[in-house]
């Protein structure tokens, strides 16, 4: 049995370990076309506007006439509303992600992402749905064009249904 002092020491060591692990993961993160493409795709399907904007190239984000991310999120909200749901009903979670990268030159790349997307109203819904086979999955197979801007890889070329806006 652990005494109060020993329990406090174990708690402190675990706390320090968790904090250091978080710091090392954030420092060790390398910017690559594959990582940028996967992060953008996850944000796109989870309807995370700020994260989507962060991963889009400047020519798409800086359009004065049309904020493409807001226009997309509004169109998704409108479709959900027509079906009688909130925008969150339209969120999807990616699983079984596979990528293939082709670098065209040092500042341009194409990444093909394949996988499955599942309805993800909230994390518990996705977990229970998968556990009891209650939700259907949809295939994802898309190729994204990326460019390097200011040392970071960004998605360009109107990916997914952003091209419909």
N, CA and C atoms as an extended XYZ file, in Angstrom:
495
Properties=species:S:1:pos:R:3:atomname:S:1:resname:S:1:resid:I:1 pbc="F F F"
N         0.846       -1.165        0.000 N   UNK     1
C         0.000        0.000        0.000 CA  UNK     1
C         0.897        1.237        0.000 C   UNK     1
N         0.520        2.244       -0.775 N   UNK     2
C         1.310        3.466       -0.845 CA  UNK     2
C         0.909        4.422        0.266 C   UNK     2
N         1.916        5.000        0.887 N   UNK     3
C         1.631        6.011        1.921 CA  UNK     3
C         1.313        7.331        1.215 C   UNK     3
N         0.864        8.315        1.956 N   UNK     4
C         0.508        9.612        1.395 CA  UNK     4
C         1.668       10.282        0.683 C   UNK     4
N         2.869       10.166        1.277 N   UNK     5
C         4.054       10.795        0.687 CA  UNK     5
C         4.427       10.102       -0.624 C   UNK     5
N         4.427        8.780       -0.617 N   UNK     6
C         4.769        8.034       -1.831 CA  UNK     6
C         3.740        8.274       -2.931 C   UNK     6
N         2.470        8.370       -2.568 N   UNK     7
C         1.411        8.627       -3.543 CA  UNK     7
C         1.604        9.999       -4.178 C   UNK     7
N         2.021       10.977       -3.373 N   UNK     8
C         2.266       12.308       -3.888 CA  UNK     8
C         3.454       12.303       -4.852 C   UNK     8
N         4.493       11.564       -4.555 N   UNK     9
C         5.666       11.467       -5.435 CA  UNK     9
C         5.280       10.808       -6.754 C   UNK     9
N         4.527        9.729       -6.702 N   UNK    10
C         4.084        9.042       -7.926 CA  UNK    10
C         3.216        9.981       -8.758 C   UNK    10
N         2.312       10.707       -8.120 N   UNK    11
C         1.469       11.672       -8.835 CA  UNK    11
C         2.288       12.757       -9.499 C   UNK    11
N         3.308       13.247       -8.799 N   UNK    12
C         4.174       14.282       -9.359 CA  UNK    12
C         4.931       13.758      -10.573 C   UNK    12
N         5.481       12.561      -10.474 N   UNK    13
C         6.232       11.966      -11.589 CA  UNK    13
C         5.322       11.759      -12.797 C   UNK    13
N         4.126       11.265      -12.581 N   UNK    14
C         3.178       11.064      -13.681 CA  UNK    14
C         2.817       12.404      -14.313 C   UNK    14
N         2.582       13.430      -13.490 N   UNK    15
C         2.262       14.753      -14.007 CA  UNK    15
C         3.380       15.323      -14.861 C   UNK    15
N         4.604       15.212      -14.380 N   UNK    16
C         5.761       15.706      -15.146 CA  UNK    16
C         5.889       14.933      -16.454 C   UNK    16
N         5.686       13.628      -16.416 N   UNK    17
C         5.775       12.809      -17.622 CA  UNK    17
C         4.744       13.252      -18.660 C   UNK    17
N         3.522       13.477      -18.235 N   UNK    18
C         2.462       13.902      -19.157 CA  UNK    18
C         2.788       15.256      -19.769 C   UNK    18
N         3.248       16.198      -18.973 N   UNK    19
C         3.595       17.522      -19.489 CA  UNK    19
C         4.755       17.444      -20.473 C   UNK    19
N         5.796       16.704      -20.139 N   UNK    20
C         6.945       16.562      -21.044 CA  UNK    20
C         6.556       15.870      -22.342 C   UNK    20
N         5.707       14.887      -22.259 N   UNK    21
C         5.269       14.187      -23.467 CA  UNK    21
C         4.531       15.142      -24.403 C   UNK    21
N         3.660       15.984      -23.864 N   UNK    22
C         2.956       16.969      -24.680 CA  UNK    22
C         3.899       17.951      -25.337 C   UNK    22
N         4.900       18.404      -24.578 N   UNK    23
C         5.876       19.340      -25.125 CA  UNK    23
C         6.692       18.687      -26.228 C   UNK    23
N         7.154       17.481      -26.011 N   UNK    24
C         7.963       16.789      -27.019 CA  UNK    24
C         7.173       16.505      -28.286 C   UNK    24
N         5.920       16.161      -28.146 N   UNK    25
C         5.094       15.902      -29.336 CA  UNK    25
C         4.911       17.181      -30.135 C   UNK    25
N         4.636       18.297      -29.474 N   UNK    26
C         4.428       19.550      -30.198 CA  UNK    26
C         5.724       20.063      -30.829 C   UNK    26
N         6.863       19.867      -30.185 N   UNK    27
C         8.144       20.307      -30.743 CA  UNK    27
C         8.566       19.405      -31.895 C   UNK    27
N         8.342       18.118      -31.770 N   UNK    28
C         8.791       17.159      -32.761 CA  UNK    28
C         7.927       17.083      -34.001 C   UNK    28
N         6.863       17.879      -34.060 N   UNK    29
C         5.955       17.829      -35.201 CA  UNK    29
C         6.622       18.466      -36.418 C   UNK    29
N         6.778       17.699      -37.474 N   UNK    30
C         7.431       18.162      -38.685 CA  UNK    30
C         6.359       18.508      -39.706 C   UNK    30
N         6.501       19.658      -40.356 N   UNK    31
C         5.555       20.063      -41.378 CA  UNK    31
C         5.868       19.309      -42.661 C   UNK    31
N         4.913       18.539      -43.123 N   UNK    32
C         5.080       17.789      -44.367 CA  UNK    32
C         3.795       17.907      -45.174 C   UNK    32
N         3.865       17.671      -46.480 N   UNK    33
C         2.649       17.726      -47.294 CA  UNK    33
C         1.587       16.736      -46.812 C   UNK    33
N         2.012       15.546      -46.431 N   UNK    34
C         1.050       14.527      -45.989 CA  UNK    34
C         0.349       14.989      -44.712 C   UNK    34
N         1.114       15.481      -43.752 N   UNK    35
C         0.525       15.943      -42.496 CA  UNK    35
C        -0.447       17.093      -42.740 C   UNK    35
N        -0.070       18.050      -43.591 N   UNK    36
C        -0.943       19.186      -43.879 CA  UNK    36
C        -2.225       18.723      -44.574 C   UNK    36
N        -2.097       17.795      -45.519 N   UNK    37
C        -3.268       17.297      -46.241 CA  UNK    37
C        -4.215       16.541      -45.309 C   UNK    37
N        -3.676       15.699      -44.457 N   UNK    38
C        -4.508       14.929      -43.519 CA  UNK    38
C        -5.162       15.869      -42.504 C   UNK    38
N        -4.405       16.823      -41.975 N   UNK    39
C        -4.975       17.772      -41.016 CA  UNK    39
C        -6.106       18.581      -41.653 C   UNK    39
N        -5.900       19.031      -42.900 N   UNK    40
C        -6.958       19.780      -43.587 CA  UNK    40
C        -8.189       18.900      -43.806 C   UNK    40
N        -7.963       17.660      -44.236 N   UNK    41
C        -9.084       16.753      -44.511 CA  UNK    41
C        -9.887       16.484      -43.243 C   UNK    41
N        -9.208       16.260      -42.143 N   UNK    42
C        -9.911       16.049      -40.873 CA  UNK    42
C       -10.720       17.288      -40.498 C   UNK    42
N       -10.121       18.463      -40.637 N   UNK    43
C       -10.823       19.707      -40.313 CA  UNK    43
C       -12.021       19.909      -41.242 C   UNK    43
N       -11.861       19.578      -42.516 N   UNK    44
C       -12.946       19.724      -43.493 CA  UNK    44
C       -14.149       18.877      -43.090 C   UNK    44
N       -13.914       17.619      -42.779 N   UNK    45
C       -15.027       16.734      -42.449 CA  UNK    45
C       -15.603       17.002      -41.066 C   UNK    45
N       -14.818       17.564      -40.146 N   UNK    46
C       -15.336       17.900      -38.820 CA  UNK    46
C       -15.907       19.325      -38.775 C   UNK    46
N       -15.900       20.005      -39.915 N   UNK    47
C       -16.447       21.360      -40.048 CA  UNK    47
C       -15.761       22.339      -39.097 C   UNK    47
N       -14.448       22.234      -39.008 N   UNK    48
C       -13.633       23.094      -38.164 CA  UNK    48
C       -13.081       24.242      -39.016 C   UNK    48
N       -13.837       25.337      -39.090 N   UNK    49
C       -13.489       26.468      -39.949 CA  UNK    49
C       -12.118       27.066      -39.697 C   UNK    49
N       -11.764       27.400      -38.453 N   UNK    50
C       -10.448       28.004      -38.219 CA  UNK    50
C        -9.293       27.093      -38.651 C   UNK    50
N        -9.412       25.812      -38.388 N   UNK    51
C        -8.346       24.886      -38.773 CA  UNK    51
C        -8.286       24.730      -40.289 C   UNK    51
N        -9.450       24.730      -40.951 N   UNK    52
C        -9.459       24.664      -42.411 CA  UNK    52
C        -8.735       25.878      -42.994 C   UNK    52
N        -9.073       27.059      -42.494 N   UNK    53
C        -8.454       28.292      -42.995 CA  UNK    53
C        -6.952       28.286      -42.785 C   UNK    53
N        -6.517       27.736      -41.661 N   UNK    54
C        -5.094       27.674      -41.343 CA  UNK    54
C        -4.326       26.818      -42.345 C   UNK    54
N        -4.986       25.816      -42.916 N   UNK    55
C        -4.307       24.900      -43.828 CA  UNK    55
C        -4.523       25.228      -45.307 C   UNK    55
N        -5.270       26.285      -45.626 N   UNK    56
C        -5.487       26.670      -47.019 CA  UNK    56
C        -4.441       27.688      -47.458 C   UNK    56
N        -4.092       27.644      -48.743 N   UNK    57
C        -3.106       28.592      -49.260 CA  UNK    57
C        -3.702       29.996      -49.295 C   UNK    57
N        -2.842       30.980      -49.345 N   UNK    58
C        -3.256       32.373      -49.223 CA  UNK    58
C        -4.202       32.802      -50.344 C   UNK    58
N        -4.042       32.282      -51.548 N   UNK    59
C        -4.914       32.705      -52.643 CA  UNK    59
C        -6.374       32.327      -52.387 C   UNK    59
N        -6.605       31.289      -51.610 N   UNK    60
C        -7.975       30.872      -51.306 CA  UNK    60
C        -8.532       31.596      -50.088 C   UNK    60
N        -7.700       31.894      -49.120 N   UNK    61
C        -8.161       32.491      -47.874 CA  UNK    61
C        -8.328       34.001      -48.000 C   UNK    61
N        -7.505       34.635      -48.809 N   UNK    62
C        -7.481       36.092      -48.878 CA  UNK    62
C        -8.410       36.676      -49.928 C   UNK    62
N        -9.323       35.903      -50.470 N   UNK    63
C       -10.272       36.409      -51.450 CA  UNK    63
C       -11.235       37.358      -50.748 C   UNK    63
N       -11.178       38.645      -51.116 N   UNK    64
C       -11.998       39.666      -50.465 CA  UNK    64
C       -13.491       39.446      -50.720 C   UNK    64
N       -13.853       39.003      -51.920 N   UNK    65
C       -15.255       38.867      -52.285 CA  UNK    65
C       -15.926       37.671      -51.620 C   UNK    65
N       -15.181       36.606      -51.419 N   UNK    66
C       -15.798       35.377      -50.933 CA  UNK    66
C       -14.891       34.694      -49.921 C   UNK    66
N       -15.366       34.587      -48.694 N   UNK    67
C       -14.645       33.797      -47.701 CA  UNK    67
C       -15.080       32.355      -47.924 C   UNK    67
N       -14.246       31.598      -48.590 N   UNK    68
C       -14.625       30.269      -49.055 CA  UNK    68
C       -14.963       29.311      -47.910 C   UNK    68
N       -14.272       29.423      -46.804 N   UNK    69
C       -14.537       28.535      -45.666 CA  UNK    69
C       -15.896       28.859      -45.057 C   UNK    69
N       -16.164       30.157      -44.817 N   UNK    70
C       -17.463       30.537      -44.262 CA  UNK    70
C       -18.603       30.183      -45.214 C   UNK    70
N       -18.381       30.395      -46.516 N   UNK    71
C       -19.415       30.051      -47.496 CA  UNK    71
C       -19.697       28.548      -47.479 C   UNK    71
N       -18.651       27.746      -47.374 N   UNK    72
C       -18.836       26.294      -47.305 CA  UNK    72
C       -19.592       25.895      -46.033 C   UNK    72
N       -19.166       26.430      -44.890 N   UNK    73
C       -19.823       26.091      -43.626 CA  UNK    73
C       -21.285       26.541      -43.625 C   UNK    73
N       -21.572       27.685      -44.235 N   UNK    74
C       -22.967       28.141      -44.336 CA  UNK    74
C       -23.791       27.221      -45.235 C   UNK    74
N       -23.194       26.743      -46.332 N   UNK    75
C       -23.932       25.830      -47.219 CA  UNK    75
C       -24.208       24.503      -46.521 C   UNK    75
N       -23.264       24.031      -45.704 N   UNK    76
C       -23.476       22.794      -44.933 CA  UNK    76
C       -24.577       23.007      -43.908 C   UNK    76
N       -24.554       24.158      -43.232 N   UNK    77
C       -25.591       24.468      -42.238 CA  UNK    77
C       -26.962       24.548      -42.906 C   UNK    77
N       -27.027       25.120      -44.109 N   UNK    78
C       -28.296       25.198      -44.831 CA  UNK    78
C       -28.816       23.813      -45.204 C   UNK    78
N       -27.916       22.935      -45.683 N   UNK    79
C       -28.339       21.562      -46.028 CA  UNK    79
C       -28.836       20.830      -44.796 C   UNK    79
N       -28.135       20.985      -43.680 N   UNK    80
C       -28.555       20.329      -42.438 CA  UNK    80
C       -29.905       20.862      -41.991 C   UNK    80
N       -30.097       22.161      -42.096 N   UNK    81
C       -31.357       22.784      -41.698 CA  UNK    81
C       -32.527       22.264      -42.552 C   UNK    81
N       -32.276       22.083      -43.850 N   UNK    82
C       -33.329       21.552      -44.727 CA  UNK    82
C       -33.722       20.133      -44.339 C   UNK    82
N       -32.796       19.397      -43.737 N   UNK    83
C       -33.097       18.037      -43.286 CA  UNK    83
C       -33.628       18.022      -41.860 C   UNK    83
N       -33.644       19.196      -41.201 N   UNK    84
C       -34.164       19.281      -39.850 CA  UNK    84
C       -33.130       19.053      -38.763 C   UNK    84
N       -31.854       19.230      -39.099 N   UNK    85
C       -30.790       18.996      -38.135 CA  UNK    85
C       -29.948       20.255      -37.961 C   UNK    85
N       -29.093       20.250      -36.946 N   UNK    86
C       -28.126       21.336      -36.788 CA  UNK    86
C       -26.897       21.018      -37.636 C   UNK    86
N       -26.030       21.996      -37.758 N   UNK    87
C       -24.811       21.811      -38.557 CA  UNK    87
C       -23.952       20.666      -38.023 C   UNK    87
N       -23.938       20.457      -36.712 N   UNK    88
C       -23.103       19.410      -36.123 CA  UNK    88
C       -23.480       18.015      -36.610 C   UNK    88
N       -24.711       17.839      -37.052 N   UNK    89
C       -25.127       16.542      -37.582 CA  UNK    89
C       -24.319       16.170      -38.825 C   UNK    89
N       -23.818       17.146      -39.526 N   UNK    90
C       -23.110       16.913      -40.786 CA  UNK    90
C       -21.627       16.593      -40.586 C   UNK    90
N       -21.148       16.644      -39.340 N   UNK    91
C       -19.726       16.357      -39.099 CA  UNK    91
C       -19.433       14.882      -39.333 C   UNK    91
N       -18.232       14.619      -39.846 N   UNK    92
C       -17.769       13.262      -40.103 CA  UNK    92
C       -16.371       13.092      -39.536 C   UNK    92
N       -16.079       11.870      -39.143 N   UNK    93
C       -14.771       11.532      -38.592 CA  UNK    93
C       -14.062       10.615      -39.584 C   UNK    93
N       -12.782       10.833      -39.796 N   UNK    94
C       -12.009        9.987      -40.706 CA  UNK    94
C       -11.433        8.793      -39.972 C   UNK    94
N       -11.399        7.660      -40.656 N   UNK    95
C       -10.732        6.485      -40.099 CA  UNK    95
C       -10.081        5.717      -41.246 C   UNK    95
N        -9.202        4.822      -40.915 N   UNK    96
C        -8.478        3.988      -41.888 CA  UNK    96
C        -7.831        4.855      -42.968 C   UNK    96
N        -7.129        5.903      -42.543 N   UNK    97
C        -6.523        6.857      -43.471 CA  UNK    97
C        -5.262        6.260      -44.078 C   UNK    97
N        -5.155        6.385      -45.388 N   UNK    98
C        -3.964        5.964      -46.118 CA  UNK    98
C        -3.576        7.108      -47.053 C   UNK    98
N        -2.296        7.362      -47.184 N   UNK    99
C        -1.853        8.474      -48.028 CA  UNK    99
C        -0.776        8.025      -49.005 C   UNK    99
N        -0.714        8.741      -50.118 N   UNK   100
C         0.351        8.581      -51.104 CA  UNK   100
C         0.755        9.972      -51.548 C   UNK   100
N         2.044       10.245      -51.505 N   UNK   101
C         2.515       11.578      -51.842 CA  UNK   101
C         3.343       11.553      -53.113 C   UNK   101
N         3.150       12.603      -53.926 N   UNK   102
C         3.966       12.784      -55.117 CA  UNK   102
C         4.429       14.237      -55.112 C   UNK   102
N         5.734       14.423      -55.009 N   UNK   103
C         6.290       15.777      -55.008 CA  UNK   103
C         6.570       16.161      -56.456 C   UNK   103
N         5.984       17.286      -56.890 N   UNK   104
C         6.214       17.723      -58.265 CA  UNK   104
C         7.454       18.609      -58.360 C   UNK   104
N         7.693       19.448      -57.375 N   UNK   105
C         8.963       20.158      -57.221 CA  UNK   105
C         9.115       20.511      -55.746 C   UNK   105
N        10.126       21.280      -55.407 N   UNK   106
C        10.402       21.504      -53.984 CA  UNK   106
C         9.309       22.294      -53.266 C   UNK   106
N         8.463       22.997      -53.998 N   UNK   107
C         7.406       23.792      -53.372 CA  UNK   107
C         6.000       23.341      -53.737 C   UNK   107
N         5.867       22.228      -54.449 N   UNK   108
C         4.550       21.714      -54.840 CA  UNK   108
C         4.501       20.211      -54.635 C   UNK   108
N         3.343       19.749      -54.197 N   UNK   109
C         3.167       18.315      -53.983 CA  UNK   109
C         1.693       17.965      -54.165 C   UNK   109
N         1.446       16.707      -54.426 N   UNK   110
C         0.089       16.178      -54.469 CA  UNK   110
C         0.019       15.012      -53.505 C   UNK   110
N        -1.046       14.969      -52.727 N   UNK   111
C        -1.243       13.904      -51.750 CA  UNK   111
C        -2.600       13.272      -52.002 C   UNK   111
N        -2.572       11.966      -52.193 N   UNK   112
C        -3.823       11.221      -52.348 CA  UNK   112
C        -4.184       10.624      -50.994 C   UNK   112
N        -5.399       10.914      -50.550 N   UNK   113
C        -5.886       10.428      -49.266 CA  UNK   113
C        -7.048        9.483      -49.516 C   UNK   113
N        -6.945        8.287      -48.953 N   UNK   114
C        -8.054        7.346      -48.997 CA  UNK   114
C        -8.390        6.945      -47.570 C   UNK   114
N        -9.612        6.558      -47.373 N   UNK   115
C       -10.049        6.139      -46.049 CA  UNK   115
C       -11.554        6.051      -45.983 C   UNK   115
N       -12.075        6.118      -44.782 N   UNK   116
C       -13.507        6.077      -44.559 CA  UNK   116
C       -13.902        7.259      -43.694 C   UNK   116
N       -15.113        7.740      -43.926 N   UNK   117
C       -15.648        8.771      -43.053 CA  UNK   117
C       -16.937        8.249      -42.436 C   UNK   117
N       -17.108        8.573      -41.170 N   UNK   118
C       -18.270        8.129      -40.406 CA  UNK   118
C       -18.935        9.345      -39.787 C   UNK   118
N       -20.253        9.326      -39.722 N   UNK   119
C       -20.992       10.409      -39.070 CA  UNK   119
C       -20.479       10.550      -37.643 C   UNK   119
N       -20.226       11.778      -37.223 N   UNK   120
C       -19.636       12.002      -35.906 CA  UNK   120
C       -20.296       13.198      -35.238 C   UNK   120
N       -21.537       13.016      -34.821 N   UNK   121
C       -22.238       14.090      -34.139 CA  UNK   121
C       -21.474       14.466      -32.885 C   UNK   121
N       -21.017       13.472      -32.161 N   UNK   122
C       -20.115       13.664      -31.035 CA  UNK   122
C       -19.273       12.389      -30.904 C   UNK   122
N       -18.181       12.413      -30.166 N   UNK   123
C       -17.291       11.243      -30.099 CA  UNK   123
C       -17.978        9.978      -29.581 C   UNK   123
N       -18.921       10.129      -28.673 N   UNK   124
C       -19.605        8.951      -28.132 CA  UNK   124
C       -20.462        8.297      -29.209 C   UNK   124
N       -21.120        9.117      -30.042 N   UNK   125
C       -21.937        8.588      -31.131 CA  UNK   125
C       -21.088        7.748      -32.080 C   UNK   125
N       -19.910        8.272      -32.451 N   UNK   126
C       -19.029        7.539      -33.366 CA  UNK   126
C       -18.584        6.219      -32.743 C   UNK   126
N       -18.225        6.252      -31.461 N   UNK   127
C       -17.764        5.038      -30.788 CA  UNK   127
C       -18.879        3.991      -30.708 C   UNK   127
N       -20.036        4.394      -30.222 N   UNK   128
C       -21.169        3.463      -30.086 CA  UNK   128
C       -21.621        2.976      -31.466 C   UNK   128
N       -21.656        3.885      -32.434 N   UNK   129
C       -22.069        3.508      -33.793 CA  UNK   129
C       -21.171        2.452      -34.394 C   UNK   129
N       -19.872        2.607      -34.205 N   UNK   130
C       -18.932        1.600      -34.710 CA  UNK   130
C       -19.064        0.295      -33.945 C   UNK   130
N       -19.222        0.394      -32.648 N   UNK   131
C       -19.301       -0.789      -31.796 CA  UNK   131
C       -20.489       -1.676      -32.164 C   UNK   131
N       -21.634       -1.060      -32.437 N   UNK   132
C       -22.847       -1.819      -32.735 CA  UNK   132
C       -23.250       -1.758      -34.208 C   UNK   132
N       -22.343       -1.307      -35.077 N   UNK   133
C       -22.589       -1.251      -36.521 CA  UNK   133
C       -23.856       -0.458      -36.843 C   UNK   133
N       -24.019        0.690      -36.186 N   UNK   134
C       -25.208        1.512      -36.369 CA  UNK   134
C       -25.027        2.610      -37.417 C   UNK   134
N       -23.795        2.926      -37.745 N   UNK   135
C       -23.570        3.998      -38.712 CA  UNK   135
C       -22.855        3.427      -39.931 C   UNK   135
N       -23.193        3.970      -41.067 N   UNK   136
C       -22.549        3.491      -42.282 CA  UNK   136
C       -21.342        4.365      -42.594 C   UNK   136
N       -20.384        3.755      -43.230 N   UNK   137
C       -19.179        4.491      -43.595 CA  UNK   137
C       -19.233        4.828      -45.080 C   UNK   137
N       -18.543        5.883      -45.429 N   UNK   138
C       -18.452        6.327      -46.816 CA  UNK   138
C       -16.984        6.409      -47.187 C   UNK   138
N       -16.665        5.975      -48.384 N   UNK   139
C       -15.273        6.007      -48.831 CA  UNK   139
C       -14.830        7.428      -49.129 C   UNK   139
N       -13.588        7.697      -48.814 N   UNK   140
C       -12.948        8.959      -49.151 CA  UNK   140
C       -11.773        8.620      -50.055 C   UNK   140
N       -11.723        9.263      -51.205 N   UNK   141
C       -10.615        9.086      -52.136 CA  UNK   141
C       -10.433       10.407      -52.864 C   UNK   141
N        -9.477       11.184      -52.427 N   UNK   142
C        -9.274       12.514      -52.978 CA  UNK   142
C        -7.786       12.797      -53.106 C   UNK   142
N        -7.452       13.583      -54.103 N   UNK   143
C        -6.077       14.037      -54.276 CA  UNK   143
C        -6.044       15.539      -54.066 C   UNK   143
N        -5.207       15.977      -53.148 N   UNK   144
C        -5.090       17.392      -52.820 CA  UNK   144
C        -3.778       17.945      -53.357 C   UNK   144
N        -3.835       19.159      -53.878 N   UNK   145
C        -2.635       19.862      -54.332 CA  UNK   145
C        -2.164       20.762      -53.205 C   UNK   145
N        -0.883       20.705      -52.916 N   UNK   146
C        -0.312       21.510      -51.840 CA  UNK   146
C         0.844       22.344      -52.362 C   UNK   146
N         1.019       23.509      -51.759 N   UNK   147
C         2.156       24.374      -52.066 CA  UNK   147
C         2.814       24.773      -50.753 C   UNK   147
N         4.081       25.090      -50.831 N   UNK   148
C         4.798       25.545      -49.637 CA  UNK   148
C         4.754       27.076      -49.631 C   UNK   148
N         4.155       27.618      -48.562 N   UNK   149
C         4.084       29.069      -48.374 CA  UNK   149
C         4.697       29.411      -47.028 C   UNK   149
N         5.639       30.300      -47.039 N   UNK   150
C         6.290       30.742      -45.800 CA  UNK   150
C         6.801       29.567      -44.973 C   UNK   150
N         7.329       28.558      -45.638 N   UNK   151
C         7.908       27.415      -44.958 CA  UNK   151
C         6.908       26.367      -44.490 C   UNK   151
N         5.621       26.551      -44.761 N   UNK   152
C         4.591       25.591      -44.342 CA  UNK   152
C         3.825       25.107      -45.566 C   UNK   152
N         3.396       23.852      -45.516 N   UNK   153
C         2.624       23.280      -46.610 CA  UNK   153
C         1.159       23.663      -46.446 C   UNK   153
N         0.544       24.128      -47.556 N   UNK   154
C        -0.848       24.575      -47.554 CA  UNK   154
C        -1.595       23.920      -48.714 C   UNK   154
N        -2.880       23.683      -48.498 N   UNK   155
C        -3.738       23.065      -49.512 CA  UNK   155
C        -4.233       24.147      -50.461 C   UNK   155
N        -4.146       23.875      -51.757 N   UNK   156
C        -4.605       24.805      -52.790 CA  UNK   156
C        -5.506       24.060      -53.772 C   UNK   156
N        -6.084       24.809      -54.698 N   UNK   157
C        -6.814       24.181      -55.793 CA  UNK   157
C        -8.254       23.813      -55.493 C   UNK   157
N        -8.887       24.432      -54.521 N   UNK   158
C       -10.295       24.183      -54.181 CA  UNK   158
C       -10.623       22.719      -53.975 C   UNK   158
N       -10.181       22.166      -52.878 N   UNK   159
C       -10.418       20.750      -52.586 CA  UNK   159
C       -11.871       20.453      -52.227 C   UNK   159
N       -12.244       19.203      -52.372 N   UNK   160
C       -13.564       18.697      -52.015 CA  UNK   160
C       -14.638       19.554      -52.653 C   UNK   160
N       -15.696       19.842      -51.914 N   UNK   161
C       -16.776       20.620      -52.486 CA  UNK   161
C       -16.564       22.119      -52.329 C   UNK   161
N       -15.392       22.537      -51.885 N   UNK   162
C       -15.098       23.960      -51.865 CA  UNK   162
C       -15.111       24.490      -53.285 C   UNK   162
N       -14.877       23.619      -54.257 N   UNK   163
C       -14.877       24.037      -55.662 CA  UNK   163
C       -16.298       24.324      -56.144 C   UNK   163
N       -17.325       23.878      -55.433 N   UNK   164
C       -18.706       24.123      -55.837 CA  UNK   164
C       -19.207       25.476      -55.387 C   UNK   164
N       -18.424       26.151      -54.538 N   UNK   165
C       -18.882       27.428      -53.968 CA  UNK   165
C       -18.423       28.572      -54.839 C   UNK   165
